[in-house]
Amino acid sequence: MGMDSALVVVVLCAMAAACEGDEAVGASFVFGDSLVDAGNNNYLPSLSKADLRPNGIDFAASGGQPTGRFTNGRTIADIIGELLGQKSYAQPFLAPNTTGSVILNGVNYASGGAGILNGTGRIFVNRLGMDIQIDYFNITRRQLDGLLGKAKAKQFLWKKAIFSITIGSNDFLNNYLLPFFSAGERLIDSPDGFVNDLITSMRSQLIRLYSLDARKVVVSNVGPVGCIPYQKTINRIKENECVSLPNLLAVRYNAQLRDLLAELNDNLPGARFVLANVYDLVMELVTNYRSYGFKTASYACCGNGGQYQGIIPCGPMSSMCEDRAGYVFWDPYHPSEAANLFLAKYIVDGDSKYVSPMNLRQLLRL
């Protein structure tokens, strides 16, 4: 999201299961936007980047240096991997050292500014949309055949890999709802028509991943993007309010996404598509933040401009809060590491209200 958005959007992450015997393995193949970008955009001439301080200030693995993650510490994908016992983070596909046996731990294809639709995020110039991310996984897929042999590679993907998809918020924030870019699109497409376009594209993308041997797939729905500091600031609403139109669009998309995943589970043999209900999870956190130990769910910790520091993205010249763990939002668009930790715990071990038809720990045991 780096201007990406959504809250959580989803969420997801992916991680792989511990294998039988003493093979440790498991693999996490992560697709999505800036909510889970681990540094791919560092290698692109893009306006959506998180390669400057103080991004990453609490990321222990880098000693507090920025890595391209759009938060102060770990992303939700990083934390889910840790909770499921993964020993290292899935590396960005575009990083030069993501090669050889490293890919057996999984690969991260996510890109700040990315969307389900190829046109989403063009305001950022360059980003890896979902179709391109799957193109890149196709390259990894052939590399796995080379490393393991075709039969073992297929079994590895079927049994030990989890695919996580956290995408969709930019399709609203940086496409349909973007005033000067989307005026024409909104004249052509009604909200329902636009949501239908997203679902049609997502269906073909998920089927394509299935055809490349993805079997355990976690898909995050779109979070309440009307509650992020950027939206609250530009719409000048009260602290305890969220902007209604973005949230209404997310709810419409999420209802169809739930039906889509149920349809794929019924029709694709051996497939396990799991829905991470990030929307309700983030709404719970934003509504009852004090009971979870947070000070604010309206203000960005790092950012500037407007009532909620929600206009200018986090960078070296930004003001930054002292109590980073007390803020639900790190910057105008993205959750803090503390919020990501809250979300990840429910996705890994939560009940069917937040993750269905099973949670990630149960998925890994299959």
C-alpha positions in Angstrom: 0.0 0.0 0.0 2.4 2.7 0.1 -0.2 4.7 -0.7 -1.5 1.5 -0.9 -4.0 0.9 1.3 -6.2 -1.0 2.9 -5.9 -2.2 5.9 -5.3 -5.1 6.2 -6.5 -6.0 3.7 -6.0 -8.1 4.0 -3.8 -10.0 5.6 -2.5 -12.6 4.8 0.2 -14.5 4.9 1.3 -17.7 4.2 3.3 -20.2 5.6 4.3 -23.6 5.3 3.9 -26.5 7.4 6.4 -28.3 9.3 7.1 -31.5 7.5 7.2 -35.0 8.6 10.3 -36.4 10.2 13.1 -34.0 10.7 12.7 -32.1 7.5 11.9 -28.7 8.8 10.6 -27.0 5.8 7.5 -25.4 4.6 7.2 -22.5 2.2 5.4 -19.2 2.1 4.5 -17.7 -1.3 3.3 -14.2 -0.6 1.3 -12.1 -3.1 -0.2 -8.7 -2.6 0.3 -5.0 -2.1 2.2 -2.8 0.3 0.6 -4.5 3.3 3.0 -7.4 2.7 5.7 -6.0 0.3 9.0 -7.1 1.7 11.1 -5.0 -0.6 10.3 -5.7 -4.2 9.6 -2.1 -4.9 13.2 -1.2 -3.9 14.1 -2.7 -7.3 11.6 -0.7 -9.3 11.6 2.9 -10.4 8.4 3.5 -8.4 6.8 6.3 -6.4 5.5 3.7 -4.0 8.6 2.9 -1.8 9.4 2.4 1.9 13.2 2.5 1.5 13.8 5.5 3.7 13.9 5.9 7.4 12.1 5.8 9.8 10.4 2.9 8.0 11.7 -0.3 9.5 12.9 1.4 12.7 11.6 -1.6 14.8 12.6 -4.3 12.3 15.1 -6.4 14.3 16.3 -8.4 11.3 17.7 -5.3 9.7 18.9 -3.6 12.8 16.2 -0.9 12.4 17.2 0.0 8.8 14.5 0.3 6.1 14.0 -2.8 4.0 11.1 -1.7 1.8 8.4 -2.8 4.3 5.7 -0.2 4.7 5.6 -0.3 8.5 7.8 0.3 11.5 8.6 -3.4 11.9 7.3 -6.7 10.6 4.4 -7.1 8.1 1.5 -9.3 8.8 3.1 -11.9 6.5 6.3 -11.9 8.5 4.5 -12.4 11.8 2.3 -15.2 10.5 5.4 -17.0 9.3 7.0 -16.7 12.7 3.8 -17.9 14.5 3.8 -21.0 12.3 7.4 -21.8 12.9 9.0 -20.6 9.7 12.7 -20.0 10.3 13.2 -17.1 7.9 11.2 -14.6 5.9 10.2 -15.2 2.3 12.6 -13.0 0.3 11.5 -10.6 -2.4 11.4 -12.1 -5.8 13.3 -9.2 -7.3 16.2 -9.4 -4.8 19.3 -10.8 -6.6 20.0 -13.3 -3.8 16.5 -14.9 -4.1 17.8 -17.9 -6.0 18.7 -21.5 -5.6 17.7 -23.4 -2.5 16.5 -20.1 -0.9 13.3 -20.4 -2.8 12.4 -23.6 -0.9 11.5 -21.3 2.0 9.1 -19.5 -0.3 9.2 -16.2 -2.2 7.5 -12.8 -1.7 6.1 -11.2 -4.9 4.1 -8.4 -3.3 4.4 -4.9 -4.5 3.4 -1.5 -3.0 0.7 0.0 -5.2 -0.4 -3.3 -6.7 -4.0 -4.2 -7.5 -6.1 -7.0 -8.8 -6.6 -5.0 -12.0 -3.6 -4.2 -14.2 -4.5 -0.5 -14.4 -4.6 0.0 -10.6 -1.7 2.0 -9.1 -0.6 3.7 -12.3 -0.3 6.9 -10.3 2.9 5.2 -8.8 4.4 4.7 -12.3 5.8 1.2 -11.6 4.4 -1.7 -9.5 3.9 -5.4 -9.9 0.1 -6.0 -10.4 -1.4 -9.4 -9.5 -1.1 -10.8 -13.0 2.7 -9.9 -13.1 3.2 -11.5 -9.7 1.7 -14.7 -10.9 4.0 -14.5 -14.0 6.9 -14.3 -11.6 5.7 -17.3 -9.6 5.6 -19.2 -12.9 9.4 -18.6 -13.1 9.8 -19.8 -9.5 7.6 -22.8 -10.4 10.1 -23.9 -13.2 13.0 -23.3 -10.8 11.4 -25.7 -8.3 11.2 -28.3 -11.0 14.9 -27.8 -11.6 15.8 -28.1 -7.9 13.5 -31.0 -6.9 12.5 -32.7 -10.0 8.9 -32.4 -11.4 7.2 -35.0 -9.2 8.8 -33.8 -5.9 8.2 -30.2 -6.8 4.5 -30.9 -7.3 4.3 -32.7 -3.9 6.2 -29.9 -2.3 3.7 -27.3 -3.5 0.6 -29.4 -2.7 1.7 -30.4 0.8 4.2 -27.9 2.2 3.5 -24.6 0.7 0.9 -22.0 1.6 0.0 -19.2 -0.8 -1.2 -15.9 0.7 -2.9 -13.2 -1.2 -3.4 -9.7 0.4 -4.7 -7.4 -2.4 -7.6 -5.3 -3.4 -7.5 -2.1 -1.4 -5.6 -0.2 -4.0 -8.2 -1.1 -6.6 -10.5 1.1 -4.6 -8.2 3.7 -3.1 -5.8 4.2 -6.1 -8.2 3.4 -8.9 -12.0 3.7 -8.5 -11.9 6.3 -5.8 -9.0 8.4 -7.1 -10.7 11.6 -8.3 -8.6 12.7 -11.3 -7.6 9.2 -12.5 -10.9 7.5 -12.2 -13.6 10.0 -13.2 -13.9 8.3 -16.6 -13.9 4.9 -15.1 -16.6 5.8 -12.6 -18.8 7.2 -15.4 -18.4 3.9 -17.3 -18.6 1.5 -14.4 -21.1 1.5 -11.5 -19.9 0.3 -8.1 -21.4 -3.1 -8.7 -19.9 -3.3 -12.2 -16.5 -2.4 -10.8 -16.7 -5.0 -8.1 -17.8 -7.6 -10.7 -14.7 -6.7 -12.7 -12.5 -7.3 -9.6 -14.1 -10.7 -8.9 -13.8 -11.8 -12.5 -10.1 -11.0 -12.5 -9.5 -12.6 -9.1 -11.3 -15.8 -10.2 -9.0 -16.2 -13.2 -5.9 -15.4 -11.1 -6.8 -18.0 -8.4 -7.5 -20.6 -11.1 -4.2 -19.8 -12.7 -2.4 -20.3 -9.4 -4.2 -23.6 -8.9 -3.0 -24.7 -12.4 0.5 -24.0 -11.2 0.0 -26.4 -8.3 -1.1 -24.0 -5.5 -3.5 -26.0 -3.2 -3.4 -24.2 0.2 -4.4 -20.7 -0.5 -5.3 -17.9 2.0 -7.0 -14.9 0.6 -7.6 -11.7 2.7 -10.6 -9.7 2.1 -10.3 -5.9 1.8 -10.2 -4.0 5.1 -12.2 -1.0 6.1 -10.2 1.4 3.9 -12.5 4.3 4.9 -10.9 4.1 8.4 -7.3 4.8 7.4 -5.8 8.2 8.5 -5.5 9.3 4.9 -9.2 8.9 4.2 -10.2 10.3 7.5 -8.0 13.4 6.9 -9.1 14.2 3.4 -12.7 13.7 4.2 -12.4 15.7 7.5 -14.4 13.4 9.7 -14.5 12.9 13.4 -12.1 10.7 15.3 -14.7 8.0 16.0 -16.0 7.9 12.3 -14.9 6.2 9.1 -15.6 7.3 5.5 -18.7 5.4 4.3 -18.2 5.0 0.5 -14.8 3.2 0.6 -16.1 0.8 3.3 -19.3 0.2 1.4 -17.3 -0.8 -1.7 -15.1 -3.1 0.4 -18.2 -4.8 1.9 -19.7 -5.4 -1.6 -16.4 -6.9 -2.8 -15.9 -9.0 0.3 -19.4 -10.6 0.0 -18.6 -11.7 -3.6 -15.1 -12.8 -2.6 -16.5 -15.1 0.0 -18.8 -16.7 -2.6 -16.0 -17.0 -5.1 -13.8 -18.9 -2.6 -16.6 -21.3 -1.7 -17.2 -21.9 -5.5 -13.5 -22.7 -6.1 -13.4 -25.0 -3.1 -16.4 -26.9 -4.5 -15.1 -27.1 -8.1 -11.3 -27.4 -7.9 -10.2 -30.9 -6.7 -7.9 -30.8 -3.7 -8.1 -27.0 -3.4 -8.3 -25.4 0.1 -9.1 -21.7 -0.2 -9.3 -20.0 3.2 -10.8 -16.5 3.7 -9.1 -14.2 6.2 -11.8 -11.7 7.3 -9.5 -8.8 7.7 -12.4 -6.3 7.4 -14.2 -7.4 10.6 -10.9 -7.9 12.4 -9.7 -4.4 11.7 -13.1 -2.9 12.5 -13.0 -4.7 15.8 -9.5 -3.2 16.5 -10.4 0.3 15.3 -13.7 0.4 17.3 -12.3 -1.1 20.5 -8.6 -0.1 20.3 -8.3 0.9 23.9 -9.3 -2.5 25.2 -6.4 -4.0 23.1 -3.9 -1.6 24.6 -3.7 1.1 21.9 -3.9 4.8 22.4 -5.3 5.8 19.0 -6.8 4.3 15.9 -7.1 7.6 14.0 -3.7 9.2 13.9 -0.7 8.1 11.9 2.4 7.6 14.0 4.6 8.7 11.1 3.3 11.3 8.6 2.2 14.9 8.3 -0.7 17.0 7.2 -4.3 17.5 8.3 -6.0 16.5 11.5 -4.6 12.9 11.6 -1.1 13.3 10.1 -2.7 11.6 7.2 -1.6 13.4 4.0 2.1 13.1 3.5 3.6 9.5 3.7 6.3 8.6 6.2 9.8 9.7 5.5 12.9 11.3 7.0 11.2 14.7 7.4 8.0 13.3 8.9 7.0 13.8 12.5 7.0 10.5 14.4 5.2 9.4 17.6 7.2 8.2 20.5 4.9 5.3 21.5 4.8 3.4 18.3 3.1 0.4 19.9 0.2 2.6 20.9 -0.8 3.5 17.4 -2.9 1.2 15.2 -1.6 3.0 12.1 2.1 3.5 11.3 1.6 5.9 8.5 -1.4 7.4 6.6 -2.2 4.0 5.0 -0.6 1.1 6.8 -0.9 -0.7 10.2 1.8 -0.6 12.8 3.8 -3.7 13.7 1.7 -3.8 16.9 -1.5 -3.9 14.9 -0.1 -6.5 12.5 0.7 -8.7 15.5 -2.9 -8.4 16.7 -4.2 -9.3 13.2 -1.8 -12.2 12.6 -2.7 -14.0 15.9 -6.4 -14.1 14.9 -5.6 -15.3 11.4 -3.3 -18.1 12.6 -5.4 -19.3 15.6 -8.7 -17.6 15.4 -12.2 -19.0 15.0 -14.5 -18.9 12.0 -15.6 -15.3 12.6 -12.2 -14.1 11.4 -10.8 -17.0 9.3 -12.8 -19.7 7.6 -13.4 -22.6 6.9 -10.3 -23.1 9.0 -7.5 -21.1 10.5 -3.9 -21.2 9.2 -2.6 -23.5 11.8 -5.3 -26.0 10.9 -4.6 -25.5 7.2 -0.9 -26.3 7.7 -1.7 -29.6 9.3 -3.6 -30.9 6.3 
